[in-house]
Each structure stands twice: as structure tokens, then as C-alpha cells.
Amino acid sequence: MFFASDNSGPVAPQVLDALARANEGHAMGYGDDPLSQQVAEDLRALFEAPEAAVYLVPTGTAANALSLACLCPPYATVFCSPAAHIHEDECNAPEFYTGGAKLTLVGDSDRMTPEALRASIAGEETRGVHGPLRGPVSITQLTERGNVYSMEELRALTGVAKEFGLPVHLDGARFANAAVKLGVTPAEMSWKAGVDICVFGGTKNGLMGVEAVLIFDPAARSSSGAVAQNRLAAEFELRRKRGALLFSKHRYLAAQMAAYLEGDLWRDLAGRANARCDQLVQGLKGLDVTLRTEQHANLLFFDLPRRVHRELHAAGAVYSMWDSLDGPDDSIATARLVCDWSLPPEAVSEFTDLLARSL
């Protein structure tokens, strides 16, 4: 009954096999190996973006911070949700890598609305040199509270950004889960919806540790071993190196992504995680449980009395509390359940049966 995080799940066996194969013999470093170049081509094909620049980095924070640094000068601001990972969980990495750019929090929910975004953007560039310039809009799909933006909602947000001539960054740490939930292609949920730089996450979905960044810009591609001529791509390459995030043994990042792409493993793993969450929701129906997540994919936020939370933890259920366990038995506390690709159906049934008995 392990629901703590999809970061805590095991690496898919296909990925370990790919790493073992990549470990044979010698290969050029820093992404100049054939496997890294093939993975970039495969990602362009998956996203239907033959001219996109493609880069692999080891963490989601690196992917987000480097992407935003390319889009936002230090005297501008990034518009994002108050629950965005770049605001709550990245230790000011976006501010650090941008050289001090501000984050402007839009609305009071994990999902921005077009109206709130438009008002926030319009409120900047009104104080001359005393305030920040308008910068990129950062959207998290799916959100840190487990909600999936519909395609209509996503296009509405990018539409507002384009009204002001602003670029859009998509934090896709759980990109696969959202795409599977919506039944859309990666292209439909990225550049076709108005996204300029997209993070295609893998670490939360069965990889050991790699994220892909795709820059959707005509002629953004660079030749092997040379810095790109396109400004965004060139800047990303230089910032990745300067930030100590360019792996010398790059083939081990590429091997993971190659396995992820082969046979649409990324979609299969996300589908398993989403299915377990669907099973969880079905099991919670009819119980006295308040779900806070409205449009789930593979994670849920929910409310229970602290007595019940304590009993579940004591019985071996592992999940994250968003409020303290300390307090009166009948007081309510919010917690989070996350389903990863490896979670067996029996663990979900065991949890919901235990919860039913406790309630």
C-alpha cells in the first residue's frame, strides 16, 4: 500500500535492459553518440516536430529552470499557479537560473483561469522601470494537485499568453499521465496547443532519472558537436553546460529515453498508473471521503478525520500528509495518494478495504 510518490516507484525493467545494452563498449560523450542522436530524432517524430531542438537533462527542476531561463530575463516575471512546482518545490531554482526573475502567482488554485491570467499579465508593465516586464507563462500539466487541464482550458491559457506576445512553458513532469487521461497525442498537448517549450517527463513514470526538453521553434535544431544557431536552442545548450547539467556519459540518459519511447512504453506505464488511480476512485465512492482532486490522472488529494489517517498509517499504508497528523481524532486533515506504474491492483483493494473498516 505504497502511495507516497511516483518518484518512489521502481525503474521499469525495459529501462534497465536498455541501460545494460548501452553499457557495452565505448561511445562519444556529451550527446555526440549515435543513441543520443537517434533519441532526439525519435522525440521529434513523437511530437510531430521535425525542426524542434531536443535536450535531455537529469531532473525536472533542471528542465524547468533552464527552460524558463531561456525565456525570461532577470528583469521580467514568470506567470504561474500558486501550486506550481517551480514555486513550491524547486528552492528558487527558476529565480537562480534566470538571474533573479520574479514569479507572479496567478489566482488561488492549482489551475489558472484565462480571466485570472489576463488580469495578472495586464497588471504588469504598468510601473515603468519600477516593476518587472511581462515574461513567460508556465503551465503545469498535470498540476501539483492532481488535476488535468482539458484541451480547451490549455488552449485558452496559451491564447491569453499569445494576446500579449508571451511564450509558454509547459512543466510536463507527469506529461504522460495527462496525455493518456485526455486521449491526445504529445503534439496535440504541446505545440499544437500553443506551447513553446515543453518538458516531457520520465522520472515519475518509470525512468531512473531523465527528462526531455523540446523547444518548438523553426530551425531550432543544432548540428552535432556545435552550438545551435537558433537563440533559444543555443542559450539552452550554454546554460545546460554552465549549470553543470550536461552529462558527459550522455548515452545513459539517452538509453532510458530510448526504452521509454520504444513501443510507446511511456504511454503503457502512464496507463497503468492512471488505471490504478481510477480503481482507487471507484473504491472510495460510497465512503465518507472528500476528494479534492476533480480531474485526476494518477494522484488524488483527499480529506479524512485524523483518527482514520492514523489508523491507516499504523496498518501499513504509506502516503503523504498535507496537514499534520497531530490533532483531535475528529478533526479533518488533507493527504495525497499517488499511483505509480508498478502499483498492483491488490494494493489498491487492500487500502480501500482497510479504509472502509476504519470508517
C-alpha positions in Angstrom: 0.0 0.0 0.0 2.6 2.5 -1.1 1.0 5.7 -2.3 3.7 8.2 -1.2 5.0 9.3 -4.6 5.6 8.2 -8.2 9.2 9.2 -7.6 9.4 6.3 -5.2 8.5 3.5 -7.6 10.9 1.2 -9.3 12.5 1.6 -12.7 10.8 -0.3 -15.5 12.7 -3.5 -16.5 12.8 -2.4 -20.1 14.8 0.7 -19.0 17.3 -1.4 -17.0 17.8 -3.7 -20.0 18.4 -0.6 -22.2 21.0 0.7 -19.8 22.8 -2.6 -19.8 22.9 -2.6 -23.6 24.2 1.0 -23.7 26.9 -0.1 -21.3 28.6 -2.2 -23.9 31.8 -0.7 -25.5 32.7 2.9 -25.9 30.7 5.9 -27.2 31.4 9.6 -27.6 30.4 11.8 -24.8 28.2 14.9 -24.3 25.4 13.7 -26.6 27.6 13.0 -29.6 26.9 9.3 -29.5 24.5 7.6 -32.0 22.0 6.6 -29.4 21.5 10.2 -28.2 21.1 11.5 -31.7 18.6 8.8 -32.5 16.6 9.5 -29.4 16.4 13.2 -30.4 15.0 12.1 -33.8 12.5 9.8 -32.1 11.3 12.5 -29.9 10.9 14.9 -32.8 8.8 12.1 -34.5 6.7 11.5 -31.5 5.9 15.2 -31.1 5.5 15.7 -34.9 8.0 18.5 -34.7 10.9 17.7 -37.1 12.6 21.1 -36.5 12.4 21.1 -32.7 15.5 21.3 -30.6 15.7 18.3 -28.1 17.7 18.1 -24.9 18.0 15.6 -22.1 18.6 16.6 -18.5 18.6 14.5 -15.3 15.9 16.2 -13.3 12.6 18.1 -13.7 13.9 21.1 -11.8 16.8 21.3 -14.3 14.4 21.1 -17.2 12.1 23.8 -15.8 14.7 26.2 -14.6 16.8 26.0 -17.8 13.8 26.4 -20.0 12.5 29.4 -18.1 16.0 31.0 -18.0 15.9 30.9 -21.8 12.5 32.6 -21.9 12.8 35.1 -19.1 15.4 37.9 -18.5 16.2 38.8 -14.9 14.1 41.9 -15.0 10.9 40.1 -16.1 8.4 37.8 -14.3 7.1 34.3 -14.9 3.3 33.8 -14.5 2.3 30.6 -12.8 -0.1 28.9 -10.4 0.5 29.3 -6.7 0.7 25.4 -6.6 3.3 25.2 -9.4 6.3 23.1 -8.8 8.5 26.0 -9.9 7.1 28.0 -7.0 6.6 25.4 -4.2 9.3 22.8 -4.7 12.3 24.0 -6.6 14.2 26.0 -3.9 14.2 29.2 -6.1 16.0 27.4 -8.9 14.0 29.3 -11.6 14.9 32.6 -9.9 18.5 31.4 -9.7 18.9 30.3 -13.3 17.1 33.3 -14.7 19.3 35.6 -12.7 16.6 36.8 -10.3 13.4 36.9 -12.4 10.2 37.2 -10.3 7.4 34.7 -10.1 3.9 36.2 -10.3 1.3 33.8 -8.8 -2.0 33.7 -10.8 -5.2 33.1 -8.9 -5.6 31.0 -5.8 -5.9 27.5 -7.3 -3.7 24.9 -8.9 -5.3 25.6 -12.2 -5.1 29.1 -13.7 -8.1 30.5 -15.4 -7.8 32.7 -18.6 -9.5 35.6 -16.7 -7.1 35.5 -13.8 -4.1 35.1 -16.1 -5.2 38.0 -18.3 -5.6 40.2 -15.3 -2.2 39.3 -13.9 -0.4 39.9 -17.1 -2.3 43.2 -17.7 -1.2 44.3 -14.2 2.5 44.2 -15.1 4.4 46.7 -17.2 2.4 49.5 -15.5 5.1 51.0 -13.3 7.9 51.6 -15.8 11.3 50.7 -14.5 9.9 50.1 -11.0 8.2 46.9 -11.9 9.1 43.7 -13.9 8.5 43.2 -17.6 6.0 40.6 -18.7 7.6 37.2 -19.1 6.6 33.6 -20.0 3.5 31.8 -18.8 4.3 28.5 -17.1 1.6 25.8 -17.1 1.8 22.5 -15.2 0.1 19.6 -16.9 -1.0 17.7 -14.8 -1.0 20.0 -11.8 0.6 19.5 -8.5 -2.8 19.0 -7.0 -3.5 16.2 -9.4 -5.9 18.0 -11.8 -5.6 17.8 -15.6 -6.3 20.8 -17.7 -8.7 20.0 -20.5 -7.5 20.8 -24.0 -10.0 23.7 -24.1 -8.5 25.0 -20.9 -5.0 24.6 -22.1 -5.6 26.4 -25.4 -7.4 29.2 -23.6 -4.4 29.9 -21.4 -1.9 29.8 -24.3 -4.3 32.0 -26.2 -4.1 34.7 -23.4 -0.3 34.4 -23.4 -0.3 35.0 -27.2 -2.5 38.0 -26.9 0.4 39.7 -25.0 3.1 38.1 -27.2 4.4 36.0 -24.4 6.0 32.5 -24.7 4.5 29.4 -22.9 6.5 26.8 -20.9 4.8 23.5 -20.1 6.0 21.7 -17.0 5.3 18.1 -18.0 6.8 16.1 -15.2 3.6 14.0 -15.5 3.0 14.8 -19.1 2.4 11.1 -20.0 -0.3 10.7 -17.4 -2.1 13.8 -18.6 -1.9 12.8 -22.3 -3.2 9.3 -21.5 -6.0 10.8 -19.4 -7.1 13.1 -22.2 -6.5 10.6 -25.0 -4.4 13.1 -27.0 -1.0 12.9 -28.8 2.1 14.7 -27.4 1.9 17.1 -30.3 -1.8 18.0 -29.5 -0.9 18.7 -25.9 2.2 20.8 -26.7 3.0 22.9 -29.7 -0.4 22.4 -31.4 -1.9 23.9 -28.3 0.4 26.9 -28.3 3.3 25.7 -26.1 6.8 27.0 -27.0 8.9 24.9 -24.7 7.7 21.5 -23.3 9.1 19.2 -20.7 8.4 15.5 -21.4 8.9 13.9 -18.0 10.1 10.4 -17.4 11.4 10.1 -13.9 7.9 9.9 -12.3 6.9 7.4 -14.9 9.3 4.5 -14.7 12.7 6.0 -15.7 15.7 6.1 -13.5 16.2 9.9 -14.0 15.8 11.8 -17.2 13.5 14.5 -18.6 13.4 15.7 -22.2 13.1 19.4 -23.2 11.6 20.2 -26.6 12.0 23.7 -28.0 9.4 24.2 -30.7 10.9 26.9 -32.9 11.6 26.7 -36.6 15.2 25.9 -37.4 16.0 25.4 -33.7 18.0 22.2 -34.3 21.7 22.3 -33.9 24.3 20.2 -35.8 26.2 17.6 -33.8 29.0 19.0 -31.7 28.2 22.6 -32.5 26.3 25.2 -30.6 22.9 25.8 -32.2 22.4 29.0 -34.2 18.8 29.5 -33.0 18.8 31.8 -30.0 16.7 29.7 -27.7 18.4 26.4 -28.5 21.9 28.0 -28.3 21.1 29.5 -25.0 19.7 26.2 -23.6 22.9 24.4 -24.6 25.1 27.0 -23.0 23.0 27.2 -19.8 22.9 23.5 -19.5 26.7 23.3 -19.6 27.2 26.3 -17.4 24.8 24.9 -14.9 26.7 21.6 -14.7 23.8 19.7 -16.2 25.4 18.4 -19.4 26.2 14.7 -18.7 29.5 13.5 -20.2 28.2 9.9 -20.4 25.1 11.1 -22.1 24.3 7.8 -23.6 22.9 6.6 -20.2 20.3 9.4 -20.3 19.5 8.5 -23.9 19.2 4.8 -23.2 16.5 5.4 -20.7 14.6 7.7 -23.1 15.1 5.2 -25.9 13.4 2.5 -23.8 10.7 4.9 -22.8 9.8 5.6 -26.5 10.1 2.1 -27.8 6.7 0.6 -28.4 5.1 3.6 -26.6 6.3 2.3 -23.2 5.7 5.8 -21.8 2.0 5.5 -22.7 1.8 2.0 -21.3 3.3 2.9 -17.9 1.2 6.0 -17.6 -1.9 4.0 -18.4 -1.1 1.5 -15.7 -0.7 4.3 -13.1 -3.9 6.1 -14.2 -5.8 2.8 -14.1 -4.8 2.2 -10.5 -6.0 5.7 -9.6 -9.3 5.1 -11.4 -9.6 1.9 -9.3 -8.8 4.0 -6.2 -11.6 6.5 -7.0 -14.1 3.7 -7.6 -13.2 2.1 -4.3 -13.6 5.5 -2.5 -17.1 6.1 -3.9 -19.7 5.5 -1.3 -17.3 6.0 1.6 -17.3 9.1 3.7 -14.2 10.6 1.9 -13.9 14.1 0.5 -11.9 14.1 -2.7 -10.3 17.5 -3.5 -9.0 16.5 -6.9 -11.6 16.9 -9.6 -9.9 15.8 -12.8 -7.5 13.1 -11.7 -4.9 11.1 -13.7 -2.6 9.3 -11.2 -2.9 11.2 -8.0 -5.5 12.4 -5.6 -5.9 14.8 -2.7 -8.5 13.8 -0.1 -9.8 14.6 3.4 -10.3 12.3 6.3 -10.5 12.6 10.1 -7.1 12.4 11.7 -8.1 9.3 13.6 -8.6 7.5 10.3 -5.3 8.7 8.9 -3.5 7.5 12.0 -5.2 4.1 11.7 -4.3 3.7 8.0 -0.7 4.6 8.7 -0.5 2.2 11.6 -1.8 -0.5 9.4 0.9 0.0 6.8 -0.5 2.4 4.3 2.2 4.8 3.1 1.1 8.2 1.8 1.9 11.9 2.3 0.1 14.1 4.7 -0.5 17.7 3.6 -1.6 18.6 7.1 -0.2 17.4 10.4 -1.4 14.1 11.9 -1.4 15.7 15.3 -4.8 16.9 16.5 -8.2 15.8 17.7 -9.5 12.5 16.4 -12.5 14.0 14.6 -10.6 17.0 13.1 -10.0 16.8 9.3 -6.6 16.6 7.6 -5.8 16.6 3.9 -3.4 14.0 2.4 -2.2 12.8 -1.0 -2.4 9.4 -2.8 -0.1 8.8 -5.8 -0.3 5.7 -8.0 2.8 4.7 -9.9 3.1 2.3 -12.8 4.2 -0.6 -10.6 1.4 -0.4 -8.1 -0.6 -3.7 -8.1 -4.4 -3.8 -8.1 -4.3 -5.8 -4.9 -2.7 -2.9 -3.0 -5.5 -0.5 -4.0 -8.1 -3.0 -2.9 -6.3 -3.6 0.4 -6.2 0.1 1.0 -9.9 0.8 0.2 -11.0 -2.2 2.3 -8.9 -1.0 5.2 -10.4 2.5 4.9 -13.9 1.1 4.8 -13.3 -0.8 8.0 -11.8 2.2 9.7 -14.7 4.5 8.7 
